[in-house]
Every structure is written in structure tokens, then in C-alpha cells.
Amino acid sequence: MMKISGRNKLQATVKEVIKGAVMAKVVMDYKGEVPVAAITTDSVDDLNLKPGDQVTALVKATEMMVIKE
């Protein structure tokens, strides 16, 4: 089993893969929310990503914003 230091892991299902020339959008379902990852088309091909696949989305961020209305 692979270990990783990141803590923001989302167990999600791939809904759609939209491939461009270099980059791709991976649209996922996470508990009714729809996170979208932008990754290279090479990565999509290497992972053989397709709708219905169970994946882990790892969120890496160096900043967090807070909004109050």
C-alpha cells in the first residue's frame, strides 16, 4: 500500500474525462459534490482513467482563503 503525507484525500468516482491536446479535466463525484482536477493527458492515459473508476483525489494547497458575507 502506498503511503503519502497529504491529509486532504477524497475517495471519489470519475464522472467524466475531458481531454484536450495537452491537459485534461477529470470530473469526479465526491458525496454529491463535483471536484474537477486538471491533469496532463499523459497522466490520464497512464492511469487509464474512465468514467466509473474509483479514485483518490489528493488536494494540495499552499493557501486557504476564508470568505464571510
N, CA, C, O and CB atoms as a CASP TS submission, in Angstrom:
PFRMAT TS
TARGET T0000
AUTHOR 0000-0000-0000
METHOD Language model
MODEL 1
PARENT N/A
ATOM      1  N   MET     1       0.844  -1.186   0.000  1.00  0.00           N
ATOM      2  CA  MET     1       0.000   0.000   0.000  1.00  0.00           C
ATOM      3  C   MET     1       0.884   1.243   0.000  1.00  0.00           C
ATOM      4  O   MET     1       1.841   1.336   0.769  1.00  0.00           O
ATOM      5  CB  MET     1      -0.957   0.002   1.223  1.00  0.00           C
ATOM      6  N   MET     2       0.558   2.191  -0.865  1.00  0.00           N
ATOM      7  CA  MET     2       1.314   3.437  -0.950  1.00  0.00           C
ATOM      8  C   MET     2       0.931   4.347   0.208  1.00  0.00           C
ATOM      9  O   MET     2      -0.249   4.490   0.529  1.00  0.00           O
ATOM     10  CB  MET     2       1.065   4.145  -2.303  1.00  0.00           C
ATOM     11  N   LYS     3       1.928   4.959   0.832  1.00  0.00           N
ATOM     12  CA  LYS     3       1.684   5.940   1.885  1.00  0.00           C
ATOM     13  C   LYS     3       2.016   7.319   1.343  1.00  0.00           C
ATOM     14  O   LYS     3       2.914   7.482   0.517  1.00  0.00           O
ATOM     15  CB  LYS     3       2.522   5.625   3.162  1.00  0.00           C
ATOM     16  N   ILE     4       1.274   8.308   1.823  1.00  0.00           N
ATOM     17  CA  ILE     4       1.503   9.683   1.384  1.00  0.00           C
ATOM     18  C   ILE     4       1.248  10.617   2.565  1.00  0.00           C
ATOM     19  O   ILE     4       0.401  10.343   3.415  1.00  0.00           O
ATOM     20  CB  ILE     4       0.585  10.051   0.167  1.00  0.00           C
ATOM     21  N   SER     5       1.986  11.710   2.606  1.00  0.00           N
ATOM     22  CA  SER     5       1.869  12.624   3.737  1.00  0.00           C
ATOM     23  C   SER     5       0.642  13.525   3.655  1.00  0.00           C
ATOM     24  O   SER     5       0.216  14.072   4.672  1.00  0.00           O
ATOM     25  CB  SER     5       3.104  13.469   3.831  1.00  0.00           C
ATOM     26  N   GLY     6       0.066  13.689   2.468  1.00  0.00           N
ATOM     27  CA  GLY     6      -1.101  14.558   2.304  1.00  0.00           C
ATOM     28  C   GLY     6      -2.284  14.059   3.106  1.00  0.00           C
ATOM     29  O   GLY     6      -2.524  12.853   3.176  1.00  0.00           O
ATOM     30  N   ARG     7      -3.018  14.961   3.706  1.00  0.00           N
ATOM     31  CA  ARG     7      -4.164  14.595   4.539  1.00  0.00           C
ATOM     32  C   ARG     7      -5.505  14.873   3.870  1.00  0.00           C
ATOM     33  O   ARG     7      -6.531  14.353   4.310  1.00  0.00           O
ATOM     34  CB  ARG     7      -4.098  15.334   5.846  1.00  0.00           C
ATOM     35  N   ASN     8      -5.514  15.672   2.830  1.00  0.00           N
ATOM     36  CA  ASN     8      -6.764  16.049   2.173  1.00  0.00           C
ATOM     37  C   ASN     8      -7.062  15.082   1.032  1.00  0.00           C
ATOM     38  O   ASN     8      -6.907  15.418  -0.142  1.00  0.00           O
ATOM     39  CB  ASN     8      -6.693  17.505   1.647  1.00  0.00           C
ATOM     40  N   LYS     9      -7.491  13.874   1.397  1.00  0.00           N
ATOM     41  CA  LYS     9      -7.760  12.836   0.409  1.00  0.00           C
ATOM     42  C   LYS     9      -9.264  12.617   0.293  1.00  0.00           C
ATOM     43  O   LYS     9      -9.954  12.456   1.300  1.00  0.00           O
ATOM     44  CB  LYS     9      -7.043  11.516   0.785  1.00  0.00           C
ATOM     45  N   LEU    10      -9.765  12.611  -0.931  1.00  0.00           N
ATOM     46  CA  LEU    10     -11.187  12.413  -1.191  1.00  0.00           C
ATOM     47  C   LEU    10     -11.377  11.138  -2.000  1.00  0.00           C
ATOM     48  O   LEU    10     -10.855  11.021  -3.109  1.00  0.00           O
ATOM     49  CB  LEU    10     -11.791  13.632  -1.936  1.00  0.00           C
ATOM     50  N   GLN    11     -12.115  10.189  -1.456  1.00  0.00           N
ATOM     51  CA  GLN    11     -12.456   8.979  -2.208  1.00  0.00           C
ATOM     52  C   GLN    11     -13.605   9.352  -3.141  1.00  0.00           C
ATOM     53  O   GLN    11     -14.702   9.670  -2.681  1.00  0.00           O
ATOM     54  CB  GLN    11     -12.850   7.773  -1.245  1.00  0.00           C
ATOM     55  N   ALA    12     -13.360   9.313  -4.437  1.00  0.00           N
ATOM     56  CA  ALA    12     -14.332   9.821  -5.405  1.00  0.00           C
ATOM     57  C   ALA    12     -14.516   8.837  -6.556  1.00  0.00           C
ATOM     58  O   ALA    12     -13.779   7.862  -6.701  1.00  0.00           O
ATOM     59  CB  ALA    12     -13.889  11.189  -5.944  1.00  0.00           C
ATOM     60  N   THR    13     -15.521   9.130  -7.359  1.00  0.00           N
ATOM     61  CA  THR    13     -15.806   8.363  -8.568  1.00  0.00           C
ATOM     62  C   THR    13     -15.656   9.279  -9.772  1.00  0.00           C
ATOM     63  O   THR    13     -16.186  10.391  -9.772  1.00  0.00           O
ATOM     64  CB  THR    13     -17.232   7.737  -8.518  1.00  0.00           C
ATOM     65  N   VAL    14     -14.945   8.830 -10.794  1.00  0.00           N
ATOM     66  CA  VAL    14     -14.788   9.616 -12.016  1.00  0.00           C
ATOM     67  C   VAL    14     -16.126   9.652 -12.746  1.00  0.00           C
ATOM     68  O   VAL    14     -16.717   8.612 -13.037  1.00  0.00           O
ATOM     69  CB  VAL    14     -13.666   9.024 -12.932  1.00  0.00           C
ATOM     70  N   LYS    15     -16.595  10.870 -13.038  1.00  0.00           N
ATOM     71  CA  LYS    15     -17.840  11.051 -13.793  1.00  0.00           C
ATOM     72  C   LYS    15     -17.567  11.258 -15.274  1.00  0.00           C
ATOM     73  O   LYS    15     -18.295  10.754 -16.130  1.00  0.00           O
ATOM     74  CB  LYS    15     -18.629  12.236 -13.242  1.00  0.00           C
ATOM     75  N   GLU    16     -16.496  12.017 -15.568  1.00  0.00           N
ATOM     76  CA  GLU    16     -16.211  12.386 -16.957  1.00  0.00           C
ATOM     77  C   GLU    16     -14.735  12.739 -17.083  1.00  0.00           C
ATOM     78  O   GLU    16     -14.134  13.284 -16.157  1.00  0.00           O
ATOM     79  CB  GLU    16     -17.105  13.580 -17.420  1.00  0.00           C
ATOM     80  N   VAL    17     -14.162  12.422 -18.234  1.00  0.00           N
ATOM     81  CA  VAL    17     -12.793  12.817 -18.560  1.00  0.00           C
ATOM     82  C   VAL    17     -12.857  13.612 -19.860  1.00  0.00           C
ATOM     83  O   VAL    17     -13.303  13.100 -20.887  1.00  0.00           O
ATOM     84  CB  VAL    17     -11.832  11.563 -18.691  1.00  0.00           C
ATOM     85  N   ILE    18     -12.407  14.871 -19.812  1.00  0.00           N
ATOM     86  CA  ILE    18     -12.445  15.748 -20.981  1.00  0.00           C
ATOM     87  C   ILE    18     -10.999  16.028 -21.381  1.00  0.00           C
ATOM     88  O   ILE    18     -10.294  16.790 -20.718  1.00  0.00           O
ATOM     89  CB  ILE    18     -13.235  17.089 -20.683  1.00  0.00           C
ATOM     90  N   LYS    19     -10.569  15.398 -22.478  1.00  0.00           N
ATOM     91  CA  LYS    19      -9.175  15.514 -22.898  1.00  0.00           C
ATOM     92  C   LYS    19      -8.986  16.616 -23.928  1.00  0.00           C
ATOM     93  O   LYS    19      -9.750  16.739 -24.886  1.00  0.00           O
ATOM     94  CB  LYS    19      -8.687  14.192 -23.463  1.00  0.00           C
ATOM     95  N   GLY    20      -7.942  17.419 -23.705  1.00  0.00           N
ATOM     96  CA  GLY    20      -7.506  18.405 -24.672  1.00  0.00           C
ATOM     97  C   GLY    20      -6.204  17.933 -25.289  1.00  0.00           C
ATOM     98  O   GLY    20      -5.830  16.770 -25.141  1.00  0.00           O
ATOM     99  N   ALA    21      -5.516  18.822 -25.974  1.00  0.00           N
ATOM    100  CA  ALA    21      -4.260  18.460 -26.622  1.00  0.00           C
ATOM    101  C   ALA    21      -3.176  18.109 -25.608  1.00  0.00           C
ATOM    102  O   ALA    21      -2.408  17.169 -25.814  1.00  0.00           O
ATOM    103  CB  ALA    21      -3.787  19.596 -27.510  1.00  0.00           C
ATOM    104  N   VAL    22      -3.115  18.863 -24.514  1.00  0.00           N
ATOM    105  CA  VAL    22      -2.063  18.662 -23.509  1.00  0.00           C
ATOM    106  C   VAL    22      -2.647  18.371 -22.131  1.00  0.00           C
ATOM    107  O   VAL    22      -2.126  17.529 -21.399  1.00  0.00           O
ATOM    108  CB  VAL    22      -1.159  19.891 -23.436  1.00  0.00           C
ATOM    109  N   MET    23      -3.720  19.061 -21.779  1.00  0.00           N
ATOM    110  CA  MET    23      -4.321  18.930 -20.457  1.00  0.00           C
ATOM    111  C   MET    23      -5.692  18.261 -20.549  1.00  0.00           C
ATOM    112  O   MET    23      -6.331  18.248 -21.600  1.00  0.00           O
ATOM    113  CB  MET    23      -4.444  20.307 -19.786  1.00  0.00           C
ATOM    114  N   ALA    24      -6.117  17.711 -19.426  1.00  0.00           N
ATOM    115  CA  ALA    24      -7.431  17.077 -19.341  1.00  0.00           C
ATOM    116  C   ALA    24      -8.105  17.507 -18.053  1.00  0.00           C
ATOM    117  O   ALA    24      -7.444  17.818 -17.062  1.00  0.00           O
ATOM    118  CB  ALA    24      -7.316  15.530 -19.412  1.00  0.00           C
ATOM    119  N   LYS    25      -9.440  17.521 -18.082  1.00  0.00           N
ATOM    120  CA  LYS    25     -10.232  17.748 -16.873  1.00  0.00           C
ATOM    121  C   LYS    25     -10.800  16.406 -16.447  1.00  0.00           C
ATOM    122  O   LYS    25     -11.374  15.677 -17.257  1.00  0.00           O
ATOM    123  CB  LYS    25     -11.375  18.807 -17.111  1.00  0.00           C
ATOM    124  N   VAL    26     -10.639  16.087 -15.178  1.00  0.00           N
ATOM    125  CA  VAL    26     -11.222  14.876 -14.622  1.00  0.00           C
ATOM    126  C   VAL    26     -12.316  15.321 -13.661  1.00  0.00           C
ATOM    127  O   VAL    26     -12.039  15.865 -12.592  1.00  0.00           O
ATOM    128  CB  VAL    26     -10.139  13.974 -13.902  1.00  0.00           C
ATOM    129  N   VAL    27     -13.556  15.084 -14.056  1.00  0.00           N
ATOM    130  CA  VAL    27     -14.718  15.478 -13.267  1.00  0.00           C
ATOM    131  C   VAL    27     -15.090  14.286 -12.388  1.00  0.00           C
ATOM    132  O   VAL    27     -15.249  13.165 -12.871  1.00  0.00           O
ATOM    133  CB  VAL    27     -15.928  15.922 -14.188  1.00  0.00           C
ATOM    134  N   MET    28     -15.225  14.550 -11.083  1.00  0.00           N
ATOM    135  CA  MET    28     -15.478  13.472 -10.132  1.00  0.00           C
ATOM    136  C   MET    28     -16.734  13.740  -9.325  1.00  0.00           C
ATOM    137  O   MET    28     -17.250  14.858  -9.301  1.00  0.00           O
ATOM    138  CB  MET    28     -14.287  13.293  -9.199  1.00  0.00           C
ATOM    139  N   ASP    29     -17.215  12.702  -8.669  1.00  0.00           N
ATOM    140  CA  ASP    29     -18.306  12.830  -7.706  1.00  0.00           C
ATOM    141  C   ASP    29     -17.749  12.464  -6.344  1.00  0.00           C
ATOM    142  O   ASP    29     -17.208  11.375  -6.153  1.00  0.00           O
ATOM    143  CB  ASP    29     -19.535  11.922  -8.086  1.00  0.00           C
ATOM    144  N   TYR    30     -17.887  13.395  -5.390  1.00  0.00           N
ATOM    145  CA  TYR    30     -17.485  13.146  -4.013  1.00  0.00           C
ATOM    146  C   TYR    30     -18.642  13.533  -3.108  1.00  0.00           C
ATOM    147  O   TYR    30     -18.845  14.712  -2.818  1.00  0.00           O
ATOM    148  CB  TYR    30     -16.189  13.937  -3.644  1.00  0.00           C
ATOM    149  N   LYS    31     -19.388  12.553  -2.670  1.00  0.00           N
ATOM    150  CA  LYS    31     -20.532  12.783  -1.773  1.00  0.00           C
ATOM    151  C   LYS    31     -21.477  13.852  -2.304  1.00  0.00           C
ATOM    152  O   LYS    31     -21.962  14.694  -1.548  1.00  0.00           O
ATOM    153  CB  LYS    31     -20.041  13.183  -0.390  1.00  0.00           C
ATOM    154  N   GLY    32     -21.735  13.813  -3.614  1.00  0.00           N
ATOM    155  CA  GLY    32     -22.642  14.773  -4.225  1.00  0.00           C
ATOM    156  C   GLY    32     -21.994  16.066  -4.676  1.00  0.00           C
ATOM    157  O   GLY    32     -22.615  16.851  -5.393  1.00  0.00           O
ATOM    158  N   GLU    33     -20.768  16.298  -4.272  1.00  0.00           N
ATOM    159  CA  GLU    33     -20.009  17.457  -4.737  1.00  0.00           C
ATOM    160  C   GLU    33     -19.255  17.064  -6.006  1.00  0.00           C
ATOM    161  O   GLU    33     -19.057  15.878  -6.270  1.00  0.00           O
ATOM    162  CB  GLU    33     -19.022  17.971  -3.633  1.00  0.00           C
ATOM    163  N   VAL    34     -18.833  18.058  -6.792  1.00  0.00           N
ATOM    164  CA  VAL    34     -18.206  17.777  -8.077  1.00  0.00           C
ATOM    165  C   VAL    34     -16.831  18.448  -8.168  1.00  0.00           C
ATOM    166  O   VAL    34     -16.698  19.504  -8.786  1.00  0.00           O
ATOM    167  CB  VAL    34     -19.110  18.252  -9.228  1.00  0.00           C
ATOM    168  N   PRO    35     -15.811  17.842  -7.555  1.00  0.00           N
ATOM    169  CA  PRO    35     -14.461  18.384  -7.735  1.00  0.00           C
ATOM    170  C   PRO    35     -13.964  18.080  -9.145  1.00  0.00           C
ATOM    171  O   PRO    35     -14.301  17.046  -9.721  1.00  0.00           O
ATOM    172  CB  PRO    35     -13.486  17.800  -6.679  1.00  0.00           C
ATOM    173  N   VAL    36     -13.163  18.984  -9.690  1.00  0.00           N
ATOM    174  CA  VAL    36     -12.593  18.819 -11.029  1.00  0.00           C
ATOM    175  C   VAL    36     -11.083  18.982 -10.921  1.00  0.00           C
ATOM    176  O   VAL    36     -10.591  19.978 -10.390  1.00  0.00           O
ATOM    177  CB  VAL    36     -13.203  19.850 -12.047  1.00  0.00           C
ATOM    178  N   ALA    37     -10.361  18.005 -11.426  1.00  0.00           N
ATOM    179  CA  ALA    37      -8.894  18.072 -11.432  1.00  0.00           C
ATOM    180  C   ALA    37      -8.415  18.369 -12.847  1.00  0.00           C
ATOM    181  O   ALA    37      -8.963  17.843 -13.815  1.00  0.00           O
ATOM    182  CB  ALA    37      -8.266  16.742 -10.905  1.00  0.00           C
ATOM    183  N   ALA    38      -7.397  19.206 -12.966  1.00  0.00           N
ATOM    184  CA  ALA    38      -6.750  19.474 -14.249  1.00  0.00           C
ATOM    185  C   ALA    38      -5.401  18.757 -14.213  1.00  0.00           C
ATOM    186  O   ALA    38      -4.509  19.127 -13.449  1.00  0.00           O
ATOM    187  CB  ALA    38      -6.581  21.037 -14.516  1.00  0.00           C
ATOM    188  N   ILE    39      -5.266  17.725 -15.053  1.00  0.00           N
ATOM    189  CA  ILE    39      -4.030  16.953 -15.113  1.00  0.00           C
ATOM    190  C   ILE    39      -3.635  16.781 -16.577  1.00  0.00           C
ATOM    191  O   ILE    39      -4.426  17.068 -17.475  1.00  0.00           O
ATOM    192  CB  ILE    39      -4.194  15.567 -14.409  1.00  0.00           C
ATOM    193  N   THR    40      -2.426  16.318 -16.812  1.00  0.00           N
ATOM    194  CA  THR    40      -1.985  16.142 -18.200  1.00  0.00           C
ATOM    195  C   THR    40      -2.714  14.971 -18.846  1.00  0.00           C
ATOM    196  O   THR    40      -3.144  14.038 -18.168  1.00  0.00           O
ATOM    197  CB  THR    40      -0.460  15.920 -18.264  1.00  0.00           C
ATOM    198  N   THR    41      -2.845  15.034 -20.156  1.00  0.00           N
ATOM    199  CA  THR    41      -3.447  13.913 -20.877  1.00  0.00           C
ATOM    200  C   THR    41      -2.573  12.673 -20.754  1.00  0.00           C
ATOM    201  O   THR    41      -3.086  11.554 -20.759  1.00  0.00           O
ATOM    202  CB  THR    41      -3.661  14.270 -22.360  1.00  0.00           C
ATOM    203  N   ASP    42      -1.250  12.856 -20.642  1.00  0.00           N
ATOM    204  CA  ASP    42      -0.360  11.710 -20.411  1.00  0.00           C
ATOM    205  C   ASP    42      -0.725  10.999 -19.109  1.00  0.00           C
ATOM    206  O   ASP    42      -0.728   9.769 -19.052  1.00  0.00           O
ATOM    207  CB  ASP    42       1.117  12.168 -20.371  1.00  0.00           C
ATOM    208  N   SER    43      -1.031  11.767 -18.068  1.00  0.00           N
ATOM    209  CA  SER    43      -1.421  11.165 -16.788  1.00  0.00           C
ATOM    210  C   SER    43      -2.741  10.417 -16.913  1.00  0.00           C
ATOM    211  O   SER    43      -2.891   9.330 -16.354  1.00  0.00           O
ATOM    212  CB  SER    43      -1.531  12.242 -15.699  1.00  0.00           C
ATOM    213  N   VAL    44      -3.699  10.986 -17.642  1.00  0.00           N
ATOM    214  CA  VAL    44      -4.976  10.303 -17.871  1.00  0.00           C
ATOM    215  C   VAL    44      -4.725   8.966 -18.561  1.00  0.00           C
ATOM    216  O   VAL    44      -5.294   7.944 -18.179  1.00  0.00           O
ATOM    217  CB  VAL    44      -5.933  11.185 -18.722  1.00  0.00           C
ATOM    218  N   ASP    45      -3.867   8.985 -19.579  1.00  0.00           N
ATOM    219  CA  ASP    45      -3.562   7.761 -20.311  1.00  0.00           C
ATOM    220  C   ASP    45      -2.814   6.756 -19.434  1.00  0.00           C
ATOM    221  O   ASP    45      -3.125   5.565 -19.450  1.00  0.00           O
ATOM    222  CB  ASP    45      -2.739   8.086 -21.556  1.00  0.00           C
ATOM    223  N   ASP    46      -1.826   7.234 -18.667  1.00  0.00           N
ATOM    224  CA  ASP    46      -1.048   6.347 -17.794  1.00  0.00           C
ATOM    225  C   ASP    46      -1.930   5.670 -16.748  1.00  0.00           C
ATOM    226  O   ASP    46      -1.740   4.495 -16.432  1.00  0.00           O
ATOM    227  CB  ASP    46       0.065   7.132 -17.100  1.00  0.00           C
ATOM    228  N   LEU    47      -2.896   6.420 -16.213  1.00  0.00           N
ATOM    229  CA  LEU    47      -3.801   5.879 -15.204  1.00  0.00           C
ATOM    230  C   LEU    47      -5.002   5.159 -15.816  1.00  0.00           C
ATOM    231  O   LEU    47      -5.778   4.513 -15.112  1.00  0.00           O
ATOM    232  CB  LEU    47      -4.282   6.991 -14.301  1.00  0.00           C
ATOM    233  N   ASN    48      -5.143   5.278 -17.140  1.00  0.00           N
ATOM    234  CA  ASN    48      -6.272   4.689 -17.855  1.00  0.00           C
ATOM    235  C   ASN    48      -7.599   5.114 -17.208  1.00  0.00           C
ATOM    236  O   ASN    48      -8.474   4.285 -16.959  1.00  0.00           O
ATOM    237  CB  ASN    48      -6.151   3.145 -17.876  1.00  0.00           C
ATOM    238  N   LEU    49      -7.730   6.420 -16.940  1.00  0.00           N
ATOM    239  CA  LEU    49      -8.918   6.938 -16.269  1.00  0.00           C
ATOM    240  C   LEU    49     -10.124   6.926 -17.187  1.00  0.00           C
ATOM    241  O   LEU    49     -10.047   7.305 -18.356  1.00  0.00           O
ATOM    242  CB  LEU    49      -8.669   8.347 -15.765  1.00  0.00           C
ATOM    243  N   LYS    50     -11.252   6.476 -16.625  1.00  0.00           N
ATOM    244  CA  LYS    50     -12.507   6.452 -17.372  1.00  0.00           C
ATOM    245  C   LYS    50     -13.668   6.593 -16.398  1.00  0.00           C
ATOM    246  O   LYS    50     -13.516   6.308 -15.210  1.00  0.00           O
ATOM    247  CB  LYS    50     -12.641   5.145 -18.204  1.00  0.00           C
ATOM    248  N   PRO    51     -14.822   7.027 -16.885  1.00  0.00           N
ATOM    249  CA  PRO    51     -15.981   7.170 -16.011  1.00  0.00           C
ATOM    250  C   PRO    51     -16.279   5.872 -15.259  1.00  0.00           C
ATOM    251  O   PRO    51     -16.208   4.775 -15.813  1.00  0.00           O
ATOM    252  CB  PRO    51     -17.202   7.598 -16.822  1.00  0.00           C
ATOM    253  N   GLY    52     -16.613   6.038 -13.983  1.00  0.00           N
ATOM    254  CA  GLY    52     -16.918   4.894 -13.137  1.00  0.00           C
ATOM    255  C   GLY    52     -15.750   4.431 -12.285  1.00  0.00           C
ATOM    256  O   GLY    52     -15.939   3.698 -11.314  1.00  0.00           O
ATOM    257  N   ASP    53     -14.530   4.858 -12.646  1.00  0.00           N
ATOM    258  CA  ASP    53     -13.357   4.474 -11.861  1.00  0.00           C
ATOM    259  C   ASP    53     -13.426   5.069 -10.457  1.00  0.00           C
ATOM    260  O   ASP    53     -13.826   6.220 -10.278  1.00  0.00           O
ATOM    261  CB  ASP    53     -12.065   4.925 -12.566  1.00  0.00           C
ATOM    262  N   GLN    54     -13.037   4.280  -9.476  1.00  0.00           N
ATOM    263  CA  GLN    54     -12.897   4.747  -8.102  1.00  0.00           C
ATOM    264  C   GLN    54     -11.481   5.288  -7.952  1.00  0.00           C
ATOM    265  O   GLN    54     -10.511   4.585  -8.237  1.00  0.00           O
ATOM    266  CB  GLN    54     -13.192   3.599  -7.062  1.00  0.00           C
ATOM    267  N   VAL    55     -11.361   6.532  -7.505  1.00  0.00           N
ATOM    268  CA  VAL    55     -10.055   7.183  -7.394  1.00  0.00           C
ATOM    269  C   VAL    55      -9.943   7.897  -6.045  1.00  0.00           C
ATOM    270  O   VAL    55     -10.934   8.080  -5.338  1.00  0.00           O
ATOM    271  CB  VAL    55      -9.839   8.187  -8.560  1.00  0.00           C
ATOM    272  N   THR    56      -8.740   8.285  -5.713  1.00  0.00           N
ATOM    273  CA  THR    56      -8.496   9.154  -4.577  1.00  0.00           C
ATOM    274  C   THR    56      -7.995  10.478  -5.117  1.00  0.00           C
ATOM    275  O   THR    56      -6.972  10.530  -5.799  1.00  0.00           O
ATOM    276  CB  THR    56      -7.478   8.524  -3.574  1.00  0.00           C
ATOM    277  N   ALA    57      -8.715  11.546  -4.814  1.00  0.00           N
ATOM    278  CA  ALA    57      -8.289  12.888  -5.217  1.00  0.00           C
ATOM    279  C   ALA    57      -7.514  13.473  -4.036  1.00  0.00           C
ATOM    280  O   ALA    57      -8.038  13.575  -2.927  1.00  0.00           O
ATOM    281  CB  ALA    57      -9.526  13.810  -5.624  1.00  0.00           C
ATOM    282  N   LEU    58      -6.277  13.849  -4.285  1.00  0.00           N
ATOM    283  CA  LEU    58      -5.442  14.441  -3.251  1.00  0.00           C
ATOM    284  C   LEU    58      -5.382  15.938  -3.485  1.00  0.00           C
ATOM    285  O   LEU    58      -4.919  16.391  -4.532  1.00  0.00           O
ATOM    286  CB  LEU    58      -4.016  13.818  -3.244  1.00  0.00           C
ATOM    287  N   VAL    59      -5.851  16.708  -2.510  1.00  0.00           N
ATOM    288  CA  VAL    59      -5.884  18.156  -2.628  1.00  0.00           C
ATOM    289  C   VAL    59      -4.610  18.712  -2.020  1.00  0.00           C
ATOM    290  O   VAL    59      -4.330  18.512  -0.838  1.00  0.00           O
ATOM    291  CB  VAL    59      -7.143  18.753  -1.938  1.00  0.00           C
ATOM    292  N   LYS    60      -3.841  19.415  -2.844  1.00  0.00           N
ATOM    293  CA  LYS    60      -2.607  20.037  -2.368  1.00  0.00           C
ATOM    294  C   LYS    60      -2.758  21.546  -2.526  1.00  0.00           C
ATOM    295  O   LYS    60      -2.929  22.051  -3.636  1.00  0.00           O
ATOM    296  CB  LYS    60      -1.347  19.503  -3.151  1.00  0.00           C
ATOM    297  N   ALA    61      -2.695  22.242  -1.426  1.00  0.00           N
ATOM    298  CA  ALA    61      -2.850  23.692  -1.467  1.00  0.00           C
ATOM    299  C   ALA    61      -1.861  24.332  -0.504  1.00  0.00           C
ATOM    300  O   ALA    61      -1.614  23.817   0.587  1.00  0.00           O
ATOM    301  CB  ALA    61      -4.303  24.106  -1.118  1.00  0.00           C
ATOM    302  N   THR    62      -1.310  25.442  -0.916  1.00  0.00           N
ATOM    303  CA  THR    62      -0.389  26.166  -0.034  1.00  0.00           C
ATOM    304  C   THR    62      -1.088  27.328   0.646  1.00  0.00           C
ATOM    305  O   THR    62      -0.510  27.978   1.516  1.00  0.00           O
ATOM    306  CB  THR    62       0.822  26.674  -0.820  1.00  0.00           C
ATOM    307  N   GLU    63      -2.328  27.594   0.259  1.00  0.00           N
ATOM    308  CA  GLU    63      -3.077  28.695   0.848  1.00  0.00           C
ATOM    309  C   GLU    63      -4.508  28.257   1.117  1.00  0.00           C
ATOM    310  O   GLU    63      -5.030  27.353   0.464  1.00  0.00           O
ATOM    311  CB  GLU    63      -3.052  29.931  -0.071  1.00  0.00           C
ATOM    312  N   MET    64      -5.125  28.904   2.077  1.00  0.00           N
ATOM    313  CA  MET    64      -6.539  28.717   2.315  1.00  0.00           C
ATOM    314  C   MET    64      -7.162  30.095   2.462  1.00  0.00           C
ATOM    315  O   MET    64      -6.610  30.959   3.143  1.00  0.00           O
ATOM    316  CB  MET    64      -6.798  27.831   3.574  1.00  0.00           C
ATOM    317  N   MET    65      -8.297  30.300   1.833  1.00  0.00           N
ATOM    318  CA  MET    65      -8.990  31.574   1.928  1.00  0.00           C
ATOM    319  C   MET    65     -10.252  31.406   2.761  1.00  0.00           C
ATOM    320  O   MET    65     -10.862  30.336   2.782  1.00  0.00           O
ATOM    321  CB  MET    65      -9.329  32.121   0.525  1.00  0.00           C
ATOM    322  N   VAL    66     -10.632  32.469   3.442  1.00  0.00           N
ATOM    323  CA  VAL    66     -11.873  32.472   4.218  1.00  0.00           C
ATOM    324  C   VAL    66     -12.707  33.647   3.721  1.00  0.00           C
ATOM    325  O   VAL    66     -12.207  34.766   3.610  1.00  0.00           O
ATOM    326  CB  VAL    66     -11.595  32.575   5.776  1.00  0.00           C
ATOM    327  N   ILE    67     -13.975  33.392   3.423  1.00  0.00           N
ATOM    328  CA  ILE    67     -14.892  34.424   2.954  1.00  0.00           C
ATOM    329  C   ILE    67     -16.057  34.513   3.925  1.00  0.00           C
ATOM    330  O   ILE    67     -16.614  33.497   4.341  1.00  0.00           O
ATOM    331  CB  ILE    67     -15.392  34.124   1.509  1.00  0.00           C
ATOM    332  N   LYS    68     -16.418  35.737   4.282  1.00  0.00           N
ATOM    333  CA  LYS    68     -17.581  35.938   5.133  1.00  0.00           C
ATOM    334  C   LYS    68     -18.463  36.984   4.474  1.00  0.00           C
ATOM    335  O   LYS    68     -17.999  38.060   4.096  1.00  0.00           O
ATOM    336  CB  LYS    68     -17.170  36.371   6.578  1.00  0.00           C
ATOM    337  N   GLU    69     -19.726  36.656   4.342  1.00  0.00           N
ATOM    338  CA  GLU    69     -20.660  37.608   3.741  1.00  0.00           C
ATOM    339  C   GLU    69     -21.538  38.210   4.801  1.00  0.00           C
ATOM    340  O   GLU    69     -22.394  39.039   4.496  1.00  0.00           O
ATOM    341  CB  GLU    69     -21.514  36.939   2.667  1.00  0.00           C
TER
END
